[in-house]
């Protein structure tokens, strides 16, 4: 659950480090979102879903992509991604099928279980957004959302 950092969270930081920069300020709410997603996944019976799998399922998700494309998008090695995909495949979240456009490549397809995970993840994020709307107020939340959209536009 999202908890606003208290002032004591920053008092133990040495003066030489200084106040948190934008990266940390973006990371802290993201970590709260991740924790809530994982909490909700486990509450909905996906007990074998590990935090490391969240990267594979991050928006827009792996469905229909080649593993090499996904690895590049996630900025991880193909070997590391194949390890994660193997675990997810064994747990029934996805399958890898031959790519009809390339004999040497595969495409990732979500199973019904994987689609259900996406549904739970999206609901968990929507819950966090509702909490933040309440905490920040609708106008400030919409401003935050628009600013994040602006930052995510290609230059």
Secondary structure, DSSP 8 states (H G I E B T S, - for coil): ------THHHHTS-TTT-S--HHHHHHHHHHHHHHHHHHHHHHTT-TT--GGGHHHHSTT-STT--HHHHHHHHT--HHHHHHHHHHHHHTTSEEEEEETTEEEEEEEEE-HHHHHHHHHHHHHHHHHHHHHHHHH-HHHHHHHHHHHHHHTS--
